[in-house]
Amino acid sequence: MKQMSITGIGTKLVVITIGYAIPVALCQKYFSIDFTIRLLPHPALTIAGITLLAIGILGLLFSFIAIKKAYQKDALCTTGIYAICRHPIYASWILYITPASCFY
């Protein structure tokens, strides 16, 4: 069986994310579509966005450290952040995408 690279499907995930982010950004810029969140005041959204972004960065950092250790041992990663969350890298991606909407 062919061994998967350390990035797994991460490269495909990045391409897909960019693939839908570009049309959304172009629609907002050229067609005056307003995606602004008006439910909460802007300072509250900024604080929420920064907090979620920081949590996402830390989660991604801890995930990569755990994956690197397990990949070097050629073992399944079940400790650290992977003992708490089944897919912490994907959870971190969600925490990256959410702040982007909070900053508008």
N, C-alpha and C positions, 0 to 999 in steps of 0.2 A: 504494500500500500504506500502510495506517495505521501511523504510528510508535508503537511501544510506549512506555509511560511508563518513567521511570527505575527504578521499583520492579519492573517486570516482573510476574512471578507472585508476588512476595513477599507481597502482601496475602492472596492465596488460601492461601499456605503458612502464614501466621500463623493464619488462621481454622481451617484443618485441624488445626494443632498444638493450638490451644486446644480444638477440638472433641473430640480424644481425651484431652487432659490433664485436663479437667474430670471426665469419668466415672471415670477412674482415681483421681483425688483423692477423689471422693465415695465410691467403693468402699472405699478405704482408711479413710476416716473413719467411715462409717456401718455397714460390714459387717465391720469388724475384720480385713480382709485385710491381711496383713503382707508388704510388698514389701522388707523389710530384707535387705540383702546381708550375709551372715555369713561369706563366704569369707575376707575380710581384716579385720584389726582396724579399728575406727572411725577412729583417727587416720590410718592409712594411706589410707583412703578419702577423708578430708577433704583431705589433702595432694594426692592424685590429682585430686580434684574441683576444688580451687582452681587447680591447674596447668592442667588441661584448660580450665577456664573462662577463664583468662588467655590461653591460646593462641587460644581461640575468639574472644575479644574483639579481640585483635590482628589475627587473620585477617580478621574482619569489617571492622575499621577499614581495613586495607590494601585489601580488596576494594572497599569503597565509594569510597575515594579513586581507585583505578584506574578504576572504572566511571564516576565523575563526570567524570574527564578525557576518557575515550573518548566518553561521551555528548555532551559539549560539542563535540567534534570530529566527531560523527556517524560514528564509526569503530568497528571491531571491536576489542575489548580483547584484546591478545595479549602484553602486557608486564607486568612486575612480578609480582605473585602469580599472575596468570593465565598466565604462562609456566611456572609450577611446577605448578599445579593447574588442571584444566579447569573445575571448579565450586567455587571457594573459598568462596562464600557458603553453599552447601549443606554443605560440609565444616565450616564454622564453626557452622552450626545443629546438626550432629551433636555438635560439641564443647560446645555449650550443653546439649543434652539429656542427654548422658552424665553430666556433673557433678550434674545434678539427682538422678540415681539414686544417685550416690556420697554425697550428703549425707543420705540417709535413715538 
